[in-house]
């Protein structure tokens, strides 16, 4: 795999989609819209997987030897991916808490 602008932009786009869907899932959970929250979180997971595939391909192409030039846009893309992955994981935990709170309120 060659590092080009398109590859890096795809990484940023998928990571951005994962983060946005995670945040939408959180908003749905606050409204107790569980089906929507689950669907949005699933979409976030799928988008993060697509971004992770690109990251994995880049790591494989680099072979730990510096074959892939690291520039500011690649660092930016990696930052987006890591933030998106963290956001999705936290969203999953917070949605779980919202579900618990809703169940307690129904008692």
C-alpha positions as a printed NumPy array, in Angstrom:
array([[  0.   ,   0.   ,   0.   ],
       [  1.273,   3.412,  -0.922],
       [  0.585,   6.424,   1.25 ],
       [ -1.316,   8.937,  -0.793],
       [ -3.677,  11.755,   0.02 ],
       [ -6.747,   9.67 ,  -0.857],
       [ -5.824,   6.91 ,   1.583],
       [ -5.265,   9.38 ,   4.406],
       [ -8.505,  11.212,   3.626],
       [-10.428,   7.907,   3.667],
       [ -8.977,   7.222,   7.11 ],
       [-10.094,  10.653,   8.323],
       [-13.563,  10.293,   6.763],
       [-14.251,   6.875,   8.297],
       [-12.918,   7.975,  11.679],
       [-15.008,  11.148,  11.567],
       [-18.103,   9.134,  10.698],
       [-17.439,   6.781,  13.621],
       [-17.122,   9.692,  16.033],
       [-20.218,  11.467,  14.705],
       [-22.351,   8.329,  14.869],
       [-21.154,   7.659,  18.412],
       [-22.239,  11.12 ,  19.483],
       [-25.61 ,  10.69 ,  17.734],
       [-26.042,   7.381,  19.573],
       [-25.462,   9.175,  22.86 ],
       [-28.095,  11.777,  21.988],
       [-30.576,   9.035,  21.089],
       [-29.912,   7.257,  24.391],
       [-30.618,  10.443,  26.34 ],
       [-34.079,  10.382,  24.752],
       [-34.47 ,   6.654,  25.582],
       [-34.502,   5.831,  21.874],
       [-32.748,   2.504,  22.366],
       [-33.213,   1.07 ,  18.877],
       [-31.797,   4.22 ,  17.296],
       [-28.917,   4.293,  19.776],
       [-28.072,   0.666,  19.006],
       [-28.26 ,   1.25 ,  15.253],
       [-26.083,   4.354,  15.437],
       [-23.542,   2.602,  17.635],
       [-23.429,  -0.296,  15.165],
       [-22.779,   2.217,  12.381],
       [-20.005,   3.788,  14.437],
       [-18.449,   0.381,  14.946],
       [-18.585,  -0.363,  11.21 ],
       [-17.024,   2.988,  10.315],
       [-14.27 ,   2.504,  12.907],
       [-13.539,  -0.943,  11.456],
       [-13.154,   0.552,   7.982],
       [-10.739,   3.153,   9.317],
       [ -8.872,   0.48 ,  11.26 ],
       [ -8.489,  -1.612,   8.079],
       [ -6.722,   1.312,   6.436],
       [ -4.515,   1.824,   9.489],
       [ -3.643,  -1.885,   9.563],
       [ -2.754,  -1.854,   5.868],
       [ -0.478,   1.134,   6.399],
       [  1.222,  -0.539,   9.352],
       [  1.697,  -3.702,   7.299],
       [  3.137,  -1.761,   4.367],
       [  5.529,   0.045,   6.681],
       [  6.859,  -3.251,   8.082],
       [  8.232,  -1.346,  11.07 ],
       [ 10.981,   0.005,   8.848],
       [  9.836,   3.545,   8.126],
       [  8.724,   2.708,   4.589],
       [  5.624,   4.868,   5.01 ],
       [  6.55 ,   8.54 ,   5.364],
       [  4.965,  10.074,   8.438],
       [  3.709,  13.565,   7.713],
       [  1.403,  15.92 ,   9.552],
       [ -1.732,  14.798,   7.704],
       [ -1.062,  11.155,   8.607],
       [ -0.568,  12.116,  12.257],
       [ -3.821,  14.07 ,  12.036],
       [ -5.595,  11.026,  10.579],
       [ -4.245,   8.765,  13.327],
       [ -5.42 ,  11.286,  15.921],
       [ -8.919,  11.215,  14.394],
       [ -8.972,   7.429,  14.492],
       [ -7.857,   7.152,  18.093],
       [-10.384,   9.785,  19.196],
       [-13.148,   8.02 ,  17.27 ],
       [-12.322,   4.668,  18.827],
       [-12.253,   6.145,  22.315],
       [-15.49 ,   8.045,  21.683],
       [-17.236,   4.862,  20.523],
       [-16.064,   2.891,  23.55 ],
       [-17.159,   5.626,  25.946],
       [-20.484,   6.012,  24.145],
       [-21.141,   2.303,  24.605],
       [-20.471,   2.594,  28.345],
       [-22.553,   5.754,  28.763],
       [-25.456,   4.261,  26.815],
       [-25.316,   1.294,  29.183],
       [-25.567,   3.709,  32.092],
       [-28.534,   5.462,  30.499],
       [-30.258,   2.077,  30.172],
       [-29.617,   1.32 ,  33.846],
       [-30.949,   4.716,  34.911],
       [-34.061,   4.242,  32.767],
       [-34.661,   0.813,  34.305],
       [-34.296,   2.239,  37.814],
       [-36.739,   5.042,  37.025],
       [-39.332,   2.488,  35.925],
       [-39.221,   0.68 ,  39.258]])
